[in-house]
Amino acid sequence: MLKASEDLRPLSDLKTQAGDVVRQAAKTGRPIVLTRHGRGVAVVLSIDAFEQLQHDAQRAALQRAVEDAERDLADGHEVAHADVEAKLKRWAGGKA
């Protein structure tokens, strides 16, 4: 969770205090929002926070795909097992 009182920093801090900005992101696990003229222009994340963000995005995409598939099944749209198997093989190794 972003703490505006601590995690908003002017962009100039990245030039003059880059190590401090990176240490803060790593220590707190929170994003550091860099601002210019009072507006956010960039975000610095720890590598752990970035990896978690990627993981969460992948999980959300998978969940949406499952929900879409469940809706298709409920609507009577089915795919033959052989078609699914062929598609998975292509995705896994580029082979049909």
Secondary structure per residue as TSV (DSSP state, phi and psi in degrees):
chain	resnum	aa	ss	phi	psi
A	1	M	-	360.0	130.4
A	2	L	-	-70.2	134.1
A	3	K	-	-109.2	104.6
A	4	A	H	-56.5	-35.0
A	5	S	H	-68.2	-21.3
A	6	E	H	-116.8	-28.6
A	7	D	H	-103.0	2.6
A	8	L	E	-99.4	122.8
A	9	R	E	-136.0	145.1
A	10	P	E	-67.1	148.1
A	11	L	H	-54.7	-32.8
A	12	S	H	-59.9	-26.6
A	13	D	H	-61.6	-31.3
A	14	L	H	-67.7	-32.5
A	15	K	H	-75.6	-43.6
A	16	T	H	-95.7	-22.0
A	17	Q	-	-138.5	43.7
A	18	A	H	-56.2	-43.6
A	19	G	H	-59.9	-41.6
A	20	D	H	-64.9	-40.5
A	21	V	H	-62.8	-46.2
A	22	V	H	-65.6	-43.5
A	23	R	H	-61.0	-41.0
A	24	Q	H	-61.6	-45.7
A	25	A	H	-62.1	-42.5
A	26	A	H	-68.5	-41.6
A	27	K	H	-69.7	-44.6
A	28	T	H	-86.4	-25.5
A	29	G	-	75.3	3.0
A	30	R	S	-98.3	154.7
A	31	P	-	-71.3	146.7
A	32	I	E	-105.3	120.2
A	33	V	E	-93.5	119.9
A	34	L	E	-90.8	133.8
A	35	T	E	-118.3	153.0
A	36	R	E	-135.1	123.2
A	37	H	T	56.1	36.3
A	38	G	T	82.0	2.3
A	39	R	E	-116.6	141.0
A	40	G	E	-65.0	133.1
A	41	V	E	-124.2	-19.4
A	42	A	E	-161.6	164.9
A	43	V	E	-131.4	136.3
A	44	V	E	-108.4	128.1
A	45	L	-	-122.2	149.5
A	46	S	-	-68.3	159.6
A	47	I	H	-63.6	-36.6
A	48	D	H	-62.9	-43.7
A	49	A	H	-65.5	-38.6
A	50	F	H	-64.7	-45.2
A	51	E	H	-63.7	-38.4
A	52	Q	H	-64.8	-40.0
A	53	L	H	-61.5	-43.5
A	54	Q	H	-63.5	-45.0
A	55	H	H	-59.7	-46.2
A	56	D	H	-62.3	-38.9
A	57	A	H	-66.3	-41.8
A	58	Q	H	-64.7	-41.3
A	59	R	H	-64.4	-41.2
A	60	A	H	-64.9	-38.8
A	61	A	H	-65.4	-41.7
A	62	L	H	-64.0	-41.7
A	63	Q	H	-62.4	-41.5
A	64	R	H	-62.6	-40.4
A	65	A	H	-64.3	-41.0
A	66	V	H	-64.0	-44.9
A	67	E	H	-62.5	-40.4
A	68	D	H	-61.9	-43.4
A	69	A	H	-64.3	-40.9
A	70	E	H	-63.6	-39.0
A	71	R	H	-64.2	-42.9
A	72	D	H	-59.4	-44.3
A	73	L	H	-63.0	-43.4
A	74	A	H	-62.7	-30.4
A	75	D	T	-86.0	2.5
A	76	G	T	86.6	10.0
A	77	H	-	-91.4	112.5
A	78	E	-	-119.5	156.3
A	79	V	-	-123.0	136.6
A	80	A	-	-64.2	143.9
A	81	H	H	-53.9	-43.6
A	82	A	H	-61.3	-37.5
A	83	D	H	-66.7	-42.0
A	84	V	H	-64.8	-45.1
A	85	E	H	-60.7	-43.7
A	86	A	H	-63.3	-41.4
A	87	K	H	-65.7	-42.7
A	88	L	H	-63.8	-38.6
A	89	K	H	-64.1	-41.0
A	90	R	H	-63.0	-44.5
A	91	W	H	-64.1	-39.9
A	92	A	H	-72.5	-37.7
A	93	G	H	-140.0	7.8
A	94	G	S	73.1	18.3
A	95	K	-	-116.2	152.0
A	96	A	-	-91.0	360.0
